[in-house]
């Protein structure tokens, strides 16, 4: 990814998100009633009490929780998460810049709270993430003089971090996304400080260290656009190479930041089958389906560095989602879950990247202040009507 945005000469506008009723949690109105307040116009249903129960025959259902949600600044979101999801992933709270912002400084406030919440409610927790090129402070790769570390020094720093973080929760966290987004779209390794300083074996080193620090946890590799054949091939080679060298890897997380017409779901299906054939678990992670148009000259995916000015043409549904677009979203989710259920013997988990439309990251990416509708719970924390058909 990392494409430079070249869209230019478009007018920047301000868009105010409309307020929502925070009192509702689970749906109670008649199945065909409409919510027209706020920024939603989504059909509601009372037939689904819990997403995790609805999909229980097929796979576990998870969600990502933000720091604010974890620390109960939005208590109803946390209640909804408990009701609907059986696995949790911290959205940002365990990423290096948040949990280990300075050399001798650790912030375990949110991660400790999330671990405690998951244990209290018998939910599984997936740690996210130990090694990533993004959201990692510059000091991680430098000495006190600001000079690049040697391979040995960076390996020592990586191990110290993994021991401290994964070791702290070694009997409390079910699994770890050990390495995140290490591949380019063509299946080659992404240029990063980890690769530049340590070399291609930084992934094997990270998995080895994670296994020592948390021997009972599942160890996963996580990435976006894994439906692409070239990227798929690169990750399959990684799995096979790790196994051939005696390094444990337990699963592959296929991020699902999708759109109404992207990607070709048959390619996603091909990847599920191919990854399962390596003998590891396969999971759909970070799932959401955006209904909004994507900026020209930009490539879809999940590159957090992508950001452009808010423009009216890319934020068309501030006052509600048209029924025709709502139906497109329903159809897209039906197509997706038809495939996922067909391969439920290969999939251990489907995790949505957010609890509801109200706080999804899609509202602020690739530009801030948009109004998107990508999840199965709407802005009033009600299950959307089409979920009964999934």
One Martini backbone bead per residue (centre of mass of N, CA, C, O) as a GRO file, in nm:
protein
  390
    1UNK     BB    1   0.094   0.037  -0.026
    2UNK     BB    2   0.159   0.366   0.029
    3UNK     BB    3   0.007   0.556  -0.138
    4UNK     BB    4  -0.009   0.849  -0.289
    5UNK     BB    5  -0.206   1.119  -0.275
    6UNK     BB    6  -0.344   1.288  -0.585
    7UNK     BB    7  -0.577   1.429  -0.500
    8UNK     BB    8  -0.707   1.739  -0.635
    9UNK     BB    9  -0.889   2.033  -0.635
   10UNK     BB   10  -1.067   1.990  -0.383
   11UNK     BB   11  -1.315   2.066  -0.179
   12UNK     BB   12  -1.331   2.164   0.147
   13UNK     BB   13  -1.538   2.033   0.407
   14UNK     BB   14  -1.776   2.045   0.654
   15UNK     BB   15  -1.889   1.778   0.886
   16UNK     BB   16  -2.161   1.696   1.090
   17UNK     BB   17  -2.230   1.481   1.321
   18UNK     BB   18  -2.497   1.325   1.425
   19UNK     BB   19  -2.680   1.245   1.675
   20UNK     BB   20  -2.742   0.986   1.923
   21UNK     BB   21  -2.901   0.737   2.082
   22UNK     BB   22  -2.768   0.594   2.391
   23UNK     BB   23  -2.997   0.397   2.521
   24UNK     BB   24  -2.972   0.177   2.325
   25UNK     BB   25  -2.907  -0.174   2.259
   26UNK     BB   26  -3.137  -0.367   2.196
   27UNK     BB   27  -3.375  -0.476   1.994
   28UNK     BB   28  -3.753  -0.398   1.994
   29UNK     BB   29  -3.876  -0.335   1.750
   30UNK     BB   30  -4.011  -0.383   1.481
   31UNK     BB   31  -3.869  -0.524   1.207
   32UNK     BB   32  -3.968  -0.262   1.001
   33UNK     BB   33  -3.852  -0.047   1.145
   34UNK     BB   34  -3.726   0.294   1.170
   35UNK     BB   35  -3.426   0.482   1.189
   36UNK     BB   36  -3.407   0.854   1.154
   37UNK     BB   37  -3.214   0.931   1.352
   38UNK     BB   38  -2.950   1.079   1.293
   39UNK     BB   39  -2.715   0.865   1.091
   40UNK     BB   40  -2.980   0.673   1.040
   41UNK     BB   41  -3.151   0.403   0.813
   42UNK     BB   42  -3.212   0.120   0.973
   43UNK     BB   43  -3.313  -0.177   0.997
   44UNK     BB   44  -3.490  -0.361   1.242
   45UNK     BB   45  -3.448  -0.621   1.501
   46UNK     BB   46  -3.558  -0.890   1.745
   47UNK     BB   47  -3.424  -1.179   1.660
   48UNK     BB   48  -3.139  -1.072   1.765
   49UNK     BB   49  -2.951  -1.097   2.059
   50UNK     BB   50  -2.680  -1.257   1.947
   51UNK     BB   51  -2.412  -1.298   1.750
   52UNK     BB   52  -2.268  -1.540   1.882
   53UNK     BB   53  -2.522  -1.722   1.866
   54UNK     BB   54  -2.587  -1.704   1.561
   55UNK     BB   55  -2.270  -1.824   1.490
   56UNK     BB   56  -2.195  -2.081   1.668
   57UNK     BB   57  -2.192  -2.314   1.442
   58UNK     BB   58  -1.927  -2.182   1.291
   59UNK     BB   59  -1.807  -1.929   1.474
   60UNK     BB   60  -1.642  -1.699   1.616
   61UNK     BB   61  -1.715  -1.373   1.763
   62UNK     BB   62  -1.562  -1.054   1.719
   63UNK     BB   63  -1.393  -0.760   1.866
   64UNK     BB   64  -1.301  -0.425   1.888
   65UNK     BB   65  -1.136  -0.221   2.141
   66UNK     BB   66  -1.114   0.069   2.284
   67UNK     BB   67  -0.994   0.258   2.529
   68UNK     BB   68  -1.263   0.396   2.601
   69UNK     BB   69  -1.421   0.135   2.629
   70UNK     BB   70  -1.244  -0.013   2.835
   71UNK     BB   71  -1.274   0.253   3.041
   72UNK     BB   72  -1.591   0.326   3.037
   73UNK     BB   73  -1.684   0.583   2.857
   74UNK     BB   74  -1.876   0.354   2.696
   75UNK     BB   75  -2.073   0.139   2.847
   76UNK     BB   76  -2.268   0.035   2.620
   77UNK     BB   77  -2.051  -0.082   2.437
   78UNK     BB   78  -1.956  -0.293   2.644
   79UNK     BB   79  -2.223  -0.439   2.672
   80UNK     BB   80  -2.246  -0.517   2.373
   81UNK     BB   81  -1.987  -0.679   2.358
   82UNK     BB   82  -2.068  -0.893   2.565
   83UNK     BB   83  -2.331  -0.990   2.412
   84UNK     BB   84  -2.199  -1.040   2.099
   85UNK     BB   85  -1.901  -1.136   2.200
   86UNK     BB   86  -1.624  -1.385   2.244
   87UNK     BB   87  -1.403  -1.182   2.130
   88UNK     BB   88  -1.109  -0.982   2.187
   89UNK     BB   89  -0.957  -0.671   2.058
   90UNK     BB   90  -0.724  -0.439   2.065
   91UNK     BB   91  -0.699  -0.170   1.875
   92UNK     BB   92  -0.434   0.003   2.039
   93UNK     BB   93  -0.336  -0.068   2.347
   94UNK     BB   94  -0.089  -0.288   2.239
   95UNK     BB   95   0.067  -0.100   2.096
   96UNK     BB   96   0.370   0.028   2.125
   97UNK     BB   97   0.298   0.342   2.154
   98UNK     BB   98   0.102   0.275   2.402
   99UNK     BB   99   0.253   0.052   2.595
  100UNK     BB  100   0.567   0.171   2.484
  101UNK     BB  101   0.660   0.493   2.445
  102UNK     BB  102   0.915   0.446   2.630
  103UNK     BB  103   1.184   0.281   2.732
  104UNK     BB  104   1.069   0.295   3.064
  105UNK     BB  105   0.763   0.293   2.952
  106UNK     BB  106   0.444   0.177   3.074
  107UNK     BB  107   0.093   0.110   2.959
  108UNK     BB  108  -0.151  -0.097   3.142
  109UNK     BB  109  -0.436   0.006   3.187
  110UNK     BB  110  -0.607  -0.104   2.945
  111UNK     BB  111  -0.500  -0.398   2.932
  112UNK     BB  112  -0.579  -0.479   3.218
  113UNK     BB  113  -0.882  -0.418   3.187
  114UNK     BB  114  -0.933  -0.616   2.953
  115UNK     BB  115  -0.844  -0.873   3.089
  116UNK     BB  116  -1.045  -0.858   3.321
  117UNK     BB  117  -1.304  -0.850   3.150
  118UNK     BB  118  -1.264  -1.118   3.000
  119UNK     BB  119  -1.248  -1.299   3.251
  120UNK     BB  120  -1.526  -1.225   3.379
  121UNK     BB  121  -1.675  -1.315   3.077
  122UNK     BB  122  -1.535  -1.550   2.910
  123UNK     BB  123  -1.336  -1.413   2.711
  124UNK     BB  124  -1.140  -1.394   2.449
  125UNK     BB  125  -0.794  -1.283   2.396
  126UNK     BB  126  -0.630  -1.076   2.152
  127UNK     BB  127  -0.324  -0.978   2.089
  128UNK     BB  128  -0.244  -0.629   1.969
  129UNK     BB  129   0.082  -0.598   1.876
  130UNK     BB  130   0.426  -0.677   1.870
  131UNK     BB  131   0.499  -0.651   1.546
  132UNK     BB  132   0.541  -0.331   1.377
  133UNK     BB  133   0.590  -0.064   1.160
  134UNK     BB  134   0.359   0.066   1.300
  135UNK     BB  135   0.321   0.228   1.589
  136UNK     BB  136   0.640   0.282   1.625
  137UNK     BB  137   0.882   0.417   1.774
  138UNK     BB  138   1.186   0.547   1.691
  139UNK     BB  139   1.355   0.454   1.946
  140UNK     BB  140   1.356   0.147   1.889
  141UNK     BB  141   1.592   0.199   1.645
  142UNK     BB  142   1.763   0.365   1.864
  143UNK     BB  143   1.990   0.535   2.018
  144UNK     BB  144   2.080   0.799   2.219
  145UNK     BB  145   2.203   0.941   1.940
  146UNK     BB  146   2.006   0.845   1.690
  147UNK     BB  147   2.115   0.575   1.605
  148UNK     BB  148   2.126   0.291   1.462
  149UNK     BB  149   2.087  -0.015   1.531
  150UNK     BB  150   2.176  -0.314   1.571
  151UNK     BB  151   2.079  -0.624   1.540
  152UNK     BB  152   2.130  -0.710   1.835
  153UNK     BB  153   1.987  -0.467   1.968
  154UNK     BB  154   1.704  -0.510   1.841
  155UNK     BB  155   1.658  -0.795   1.942
  156UNK     BB  156   1.672  -0.717   2.241
  157UNK     BB  157   1.434  -0.516   2.231
  158UNK     BB  158   1.221  -0.713   2.133
  159UNK     BB  159   1.245  -0.916   2.366
  160UNK     BB  160   1.182  -0.725   2.597
  161UNK     BB  161   0.897  -0.652   2.502
  162UNK     BB  162   0.774  -0.936   2.482
  163UNK     BB  163   0.827  -1.020   2.772
  164UNK     BB  164   0.667  -0.790   2.907
  165UNK     BB  165   0.392  -0.826   2.759
  166UNK     BB  166   0.339  -1.131   2.710
  167UNK     BB  167   0.434  -1.216   2.997
  168UNK     BB  168   0.212  -1.070   3.164
  169UNK     BB  169  -0.020  -1.260   2.982
  170UNK     BB  170   0.045  -1.576   2.947
  171UNK     BB  171  -0.240  -1.681   3.115
  172UNK     BB  172  -0.466  -1.457   2.972
  173UNK     BB  173  -0.391  -1.487   2.669
  174UNK     BB  174  -0.486  -1.670   2.397
  175UNK     BB  175  -0.357  -1.461   2.175
  176UNK     BB  176  -0.123  -1.352   1.906
  177UNK     BB  177  -0.023  -1.084   1.711
  178UNK     BB  178   0.293  -1.089   1.636
  179UNK     BB  179   0.265  -1.009   1.328
  180UNK     BB  180   0.219  -0.707   1.123
  181UNK     BB  181   0.228  -0.622   0.806
  182UNK     BB  182   0.506  -0.751   0.628
  183UNK     BB  183   0.368  -0.720   0.338
  184UNK     BB  184   0.343  -0.687   0.020
  185UNK     BB  185   0.144  -0.719  -0.262
  186UNK     BB  186   0.380  -0.916  -0.403
  187UNK     BB  187   0.510  -1.090  -0.141
  188UNK     BB  188   0.703  -0.911  -0.021
  189UNK     BB  189   0.889  -0.752   0.196
  190UNK     BB  190   0.862  -0.494   0.384
  191UNK     BB  191   0.986  -0.191   0.428
  192UNK     BB  192   1.173  -0.180   0.732
  193UNK     BB  193   1.340  -0.166   1.023
  194UNK     BB  194   1.333  -0.465   1.075
  195UNK     BB  195   1.456  -0.548   0.801
  196UNK     BB  196   1.703  -0.360   0.784
  197UNK     BB  197   1.842  -0.456   1.062
  198UNK     BB  198   1.783  -0.773   1.082
  199UNK     BB  199   1.602  -0.905   0.866
  200UNK     BB  200   1.402  -1.163   0.746
  201UNK     BB  201   1.416  -1.310   1.047
  202UNK     BB  202   1.225  -1.134   1.229
  203UNK     BB  203   0.982  -1.323   1.235
  204UNK     BB  204   1.109  -1.572   1.366
  205UNK     BB  205   1.203  -1.422   1.616
  206UNK     BB  206   0.926  -1.332   1.718
  207UNK     BB  207   0.797  -1.616   1.748
  208UNK     BB  208   1.007  -1.730   1.940
  209UNK     BB  209   0.971  -1.520   2.167
  210UNK     BB  210   0.665  -1.561   2.211
  211UNK     BB  211   0.679  -1.857   2.297
  212UNK     BB  212   0.850  -1.805   2.551
  213UNK     BB  213   0.661  -1.587   2.689
  214UNK     BB  214   0.383  -1.756   2.562
  215UNK     BB  215   0.339  -2.090   2.548
  216UNK     BB  216  -0.003  -2.100   2.551
  217UNK     BB  217  -0.023  -1.929   2.306
  218UNK     BB  218  -0.135  -1.821   2.025
  219UNK     BB  219   0.020  -1.775   1.690
  220UNK     BB  220   0.002  -1.490   1.472
  221UNK     BB  221  -0.068  -1.374   1.145
  222UNK     BB  222  -0.129  -1.032   1.017
  223UNK     BB  223  -0.333  -0.910   0.729
  224UNK     BB  224  -0.387  -0.742   0.435
  225UNK     BB  225  -0.488  -0.846   0.124
  226UNK     BB  226  -0.496  -1.183   0.122
  227UNK     BB  227  -0.649  -1.230  -0.156
  228UNK     BB  228  -0.397  -1.188  -0.298
  229UNK     BB  229  -0.197  -1.401  -0.463
  230UNK     BB  230   0.087  -1.284  -0.395
  231UNK     BB  231   0.047  -1.245  -0.092
  232UNK     BB  232  -0.037  -1.528  -0.029
  233UNK     BB  233   0.232  -1.661  -0.115
  234UNK     BB  234   0.411  -1.520   0.095
  235UNK     BB  235   0.266  -1.639   0.349
  236UNK     BB  236   0.297  -1.935   0.285
  237UNK     BB  237   0.603  -1.930   0.290
  238UNK     BB  238   0.630  -1.845   0.580
  239UNK     BB  239   0.495  -2.088   0.711
  240UNK     BB  240   0.680  -2.305   0.587
  241UNK     BB  241   0.948  -2.191   0.696
  242UNK     BB  242   0.888  -2.200   0.992
  243UNK     BB  243   0.829  -2.501   1.012
  244UNK     BB  244   1.105  -2.600   0.890
  245UNK     BB  245   1.250  -2.437   1.154
  246UNK     BB  246   1.069  -2.486   1.422
  247UNK     BB  247   0.844  -2.263   1.405
  248UNK     BB  248   0.571  -2.140   1.558
  249UNK     BB  249   0.246  -2.140   1.388
  250UNK     BB  250  -0.122  -2.109   1.419
  251UNK     BB  251  -0.201  -1.846   1.232
  252UNK     BB  252  -0.424  -1.657   1.006
  253UNK     BB  253  -0.501  -1.314   0.951
  254UNK     BB  254  -0.774  -1.184   0.763
  255UNK     BB  255  -0.831  -0.896   0.667
  256UNK     BB  256  -1.171  -0.706   0.634
  257UNK     BB  257  -1.140  -0.430   0.448
  258UNK     BB  258  -1.423  -0.352   0.287
  259UNK     BB  259  -1.654  -0.332   0.009
  260UNK     BB  260  -1.913  -0.339  -0.214
  261UNK     BB  261  -1.668  -0.391  -0.464
  262UNK     BB  262  -1.454  -0.495  -0.238
  263UNK     BB  263  -1.354  -0.765  -0.321
  264UNK     BB  264  -1.306  -1.058  -0.465
  265UNK     BB  265  -1.446  -1.326  -0.301
  266UNK     BB  266  -1.303  -1.560  -0.450
  267UNK     BB  267  -1.020  -1.485  -0.346
  268UNK     BB  268  -1.077  -1.520  -0.050
  269UNK     BB  269  -1.151  -1.817  -0.072
  270UNK     BB  270  -0.878  -1.914  -0.180
  271UNK     BB  271  -0.721  -1.832   0.077
  272UNK     BB  272  -0.859  -2.006   0.283
  273UNK     BB  273  -0.780  -2.271   0.152
  274UNK     BB  274  -0.470  -2.231   0.132
  275UNK     BB  275  -0.414  -2.181   0.435
  276UNK     BB  276  -0.538  -2.446   0.543
  277UNK     BB  277  -0.326  -2.633   0.389
  278UNK     BB  278  -0.089  -2.562   0.603
  279UNK     BB  279  -0.232  -2.622   0.907
  280UNK     BB  280  -0.369  -2.361   0.993
  281UNK     BB  281  -0.535  -2.121   1.110
  282UNK     BB  282  -0.831  -1.931   1.019
  283UNK     BB  283  -0.902  -1.573   0.998
  284UNK     BB  284  -1.125  -1.310   1.036
  285UNK     BB  285  -1.014  -0.975   1.044
  286UNK     BB  286  -1.120  -0.660   1.059
  287UNK     BB  287  -1.427  -0.636   0.995
  288UNK     BB  288  -1.558  -0.440   0.716
  289UNK     BB  289  -1.816  -0.245   0.525
  290UNK     BB  290  -1.804  -0.003   0.308
  291UNK     BB  291  -2.030   0.256   0.157
  292UNK     BB  292  -1.809   0.440   0.059
  293UNK     BB  293  -1.640   0.627  -0.132
  294UNK     BB  294  -1.328   0.621  -0.289
  295UNK     BB  295  -1.053   0.768  -0.352
  296UNK     BB  296  -0.886   0.863  -0.594
  297UNK     BB  297  -0.570   0.730  -0.636
  298UNK     BB  298  -0.647   0.490  -0.442
  299UNK     BB  299  -0.587   0.223  -0.218
  300UNK     BB  300  -0.723  -0.029  -0.081
  301UNK     BB  301  -0.749  -0.114   0.283
  302UNK     BB  302  -0.514  -0.041   0.585
  303UNK     BB  303  -0.359   0.225   0.562
  304UNK     BB  304  -0.297   0.455   0.819
  305UNK     BB  305  -0.152   0.685   0.631
  306UNK     BB  306  -0.421   0.745   0.507
  307UNK     BB  307  -0.506   1.091   0.414
  308UNK     BB  308  -0.776   1.316   0.355
  309UNK     BB  309  -0.978   1.542   0.278
  310UNK     BB  310  -1.278   1.648   0.335
  311UNK     BB  311  -1.543   1.541   0.111
  312UNK     BB  312  -1.854   1.536  -0.008
  313UNK     BB  313  -1.828   1.294  -0.217
  314UNK     BB  314  -1.712   1.105   0.047
  315UNK     BB  315  -1.996   1.208   0.227
  316UNK     BB  316  -2.324   1.128   0.148
  317UNK     BB  317  -2.454   0.997   0.453
  318UNK     BB  318  -2.516   1.192   0.702
  319UNK     BB  319  -2.860   1.164   0.697
  320UNK     BB  320  -2.845   0.876   0.568
  321UNK     BB  321  -2.931   0.561   0.436
  322UNK     BB  322  -3.014   0.443   0.160
  323UNK     BB  323  -3.195   0.175   0.070
  324UNK     BB  324  -3.017   0.084  -0.168
  325UNK     BB  325  -2.753   0.073   0.003
  326UNK     BB  326  -2.852  -0.111   0.222
  327UNK     BB  327  -2.893  -0.350   0.025
  328UNK     BB  328  -2.601  -0.375  -0.062
  329UNK     BB  329  -2.492  -0.446   0.215
  330UNK     BB  330  -2.661  -0.697   0.258
  331UNK     BB  331  -2.561  -0.852   0.007
  332UNK     BB  332  -2.262  -0.853   0.081
  333UNK     BB  333  -2.287  -1.007   0.349
  334UNK     BB  334  -2.419  -1.257   0.228
  335UNK     BB  335  -2.189  -1.337   0.043
  336UNK     BB  336  -1.975  -1.362   0.259
  337UNK     BB  337  -2.124  -1.567   0.461
  338UNK     BB  338  -2.157  -1.793   0.264
  339UNK     BB  339  -1.856  -1.854   0.245
  340UNK     BB  340  -1.782  -1.881   0.544
  341UNK     BB  341  -1.979  -2.119   0.604
  342UNK     BB  342  -1.857  -2.316   0.394
  343UNK     BB  343  -1.565  -2.267   0.577
  344UNK     BB  344  -1.598  -2.336   0.892
  345UNK     BB  345  -1.378  -2.569   0.909
  346UNK     BB  346  -1.138  -2.331   0.869
  347UNK     BB  347  -1.279  -2.135   1.076
  348UNK     BB  348  -1.244  -1.984   1.404
  349UNK     BB  349  -1.284  -1.667   1.320
  350UNK     BB  350  -1.481  -1.351   1.348
  351UNK     BB  351  -1.366  -1.011   1.331
  352UNK     BB  352  -1.465  -0.703   1.420
  353UNK     BB  353  -1.384  -0.348   1.367
  354UNK     BB  354  -1.601  -0.315   1.597
  355UNK     BB  355  -1.917  -0.262   1.736
  356UNK     BB  356  -2.013   0.008   1.581
  357UNK     BB  357  -2.094   0.275   1.379
  358UNK     BB  358  -2.029   0.502   1.587
  359UNK     BB  359  -1.692   0.394   1.632
  360UNK     BB  360  -1.571   0.360   1.370
  361UNK     BB  361  -1.284   0.406   1.180
  362UNK     BB  362  -1.439   0.474   0.909
  363UNK     BB  363  -1.516   0.773   0.995
  364UNK     BB  364  -1.169   0.843   0.975
  365UNK     BB  365  -1.130   0.669   0.695
  366UNK     BB  366  -0.921   0.860   0.491
  367UNK     BB  367  -1.110   1.062   0.657
  368UNK     BB  368  -1.241   1.291   0.854
  369UNK     BB  369  -1.594   1.289   0.933
  370UNK     BB  370  -1.743   1.046   0.854
  371UNK     BB  371  -2.038   0.838   0.744
  372UNK     BB  372  -2.064   0.512   0.837
  373UNK     BB  373  -2.193   0.140   0.777
  374UNK     BB  374  -1.998  -0.147   0.842
  375UNK     BB  375  -2.177  -0.293   1.055
  376UNK     BB  376  -2.414  -0.485   1.260
  377UNK     BB  377  -2.420  -0.228   1.432
  378UNK     BB  378  -2.558   0.052   1.505
  379UNK     BB  379  -2.581   0.367   1.660
  380UNK     BB  380  -2.794   0.207   1.873
  381UNK     BB  381  -2.700  -0.097   1.909
  382UNK     BB  382  -2.843  -0.239   1.668
  383UNK     BB  383  -2.954  -0.487   1.484
  384UNK     BB  384  -2.956  -0.560   1.170
  385UNK     BB  385  -3.191  -0.710   0.976
  386UNK     BB  386  -3.003  -0.888   0.778
  387UNK     BB  387  -2.875  -1.087   0.990
  388UNK     BB  388  -3.094  -1.316   0.970
  389UNK     BB  389  -2.957  -1.399   0.671
  390UNK     BB  390  -2.655  -1.503   0.771
   0.00000   0.00000   0.00000
